[in-house]
Amino acid sequence: MEKRLRKHDSENDYKYYVLQIGRKYTYAGYSGLYKPISVSVTPNFFVYNEKFHNLVQNKNNFGEMIQICSKGEHQQRGPNGKTTFLPTCEVQWTADQLRSTTVLDIKDATQDTGMDDTRGAACGTTSADDEGKVATNFPKTTQGENSAEGKTFPIYHYEYKYNQDINLWDKFFEEFCFRIFHNVVKTGNKVKKVIVVLNMFLPTIIKYSLCKCLIEKLEYSSISYINDLVSPLYLCNCKTCVVIDLGYLNCRALPIINGFPLYHHHTYVNNGGFYINEELRRLLKEQYLKANLSNIKNGEREKNYANSNALYNDLHTNCNTDRDQHKEKKECTDETYDLLNSFATMHSLEETLNAIDNMSDEDIENIKVKYCYLKCEKNNYVSDKHILYKLKNCDVVISAETRWKACEILFSKEYDQNIYSLFSTMLDKLTIYESSVFCNILLVGGCSNIKGILSKIAQTFFHVVKEKKKFMNNFENKVHFLFPKISPNLRQFAGASIYSKLDNLPDYGQEQIYSNILYDHLDEDVYMMFKR
């Protein structure tokens, strides 16, 4: 199997197309290749809207995690009479998202009165929706005082099943998929099948709309699909494994035994790359604010010494000596403030904070991958190097502490949504007879590229196993981590590329759409298992 497209290769040399739409990036390419031909940023139809998520009645401390990551916070009076803190979020909407159908006023959706009723009414939900039926009564907000700047916005978030207007999704996927395949397909060849890598917990209406669009709108001959947490197994030719996806908005874990995914054991937490990015941004600002505060205190101390009474010159001299010794000690123990202060003269504090706020996602991702890591507590391995990162209009210092501290949000026990909770919940679901699933553990997803993540994952897992006391002694010796020679963020795509080489893949075309076979199979997760 080839690793990448060769210079003189033609698309006719490859049998199928492969498409994977992730939370952060969308990959498209040819079957038989390890690397995609096209990588693009997924539009905000996976909008992460803090206000929409964070209701006053919050049982899993999710709001507390977002408090730290959000740009600001305001007080709001909850229904229980206590003051709660809700984060503020400024969502940037693209022109493609400003549609006239299925609209929701963000400001109205976060009012504190009747919060549960507001969510149901604003999202078009009824009691029938809780039973799994599709909601069709989507209200439209009027432009006025209650609308944000006189505009109305759609809410796309597939964690919720309320916004299921198939016409809206059809239109979205038609535009999006055309743009993706326009960059990949250089001929008018439409006879090829498309292998779609699907998140199994996408609402059926969204999965169906995507597959239907590829056949009816883009006129490809047929499609086949595979579970995005099953496809990586084809890299390892392994039937029993726990696949852990450290993604952008969620960390997910799926046990697979003899090729059959245990969907009822699937576990996820609301943590991932997005949270690391926001924590990194917060820590960058915090280190400058601390350095500025330290400067103010030192200035006041110098002023107090200078204004000392001349009658106490001897005492003043002694104080100066003590002050100098204290200053030398401070320089030895905390060099970060000195480094920050040396660059603070180049830009004002306000300019630096604004530059950090306006850092692009690309810059944040670049800092996270290149310079951030997870420290090893067992060996006390911590770097003391500071990094000077150059932006367009400003240079930002990344302190040694910030480099490792940002990624700790994945494992911090201050929040319920962490990797410890992920393993703990999954172990509670598994029986002792299913413990063999941990003989192999495979990491996928963008956050799996963080330096030191593997040792931290292993340390956390073994700690949970020891606390649970559920498995036999020396169980740790039977656990193996798999290391395919593919970057973790491409393992799902590469696995699907290998999967496309199998014989007798299921085909879904126009006939299967008209007979509702495609919808029924997507709804029942048919053909989502690992097959040799």
Summary of the structure (lengths in Angstrom):
residues: 532
radius of gyration: 26.7
end to end distance: 16.9
largest distance: 100.2
contacts: 1604
relative contact order: 0.13
helix: 45%
strand: 16%
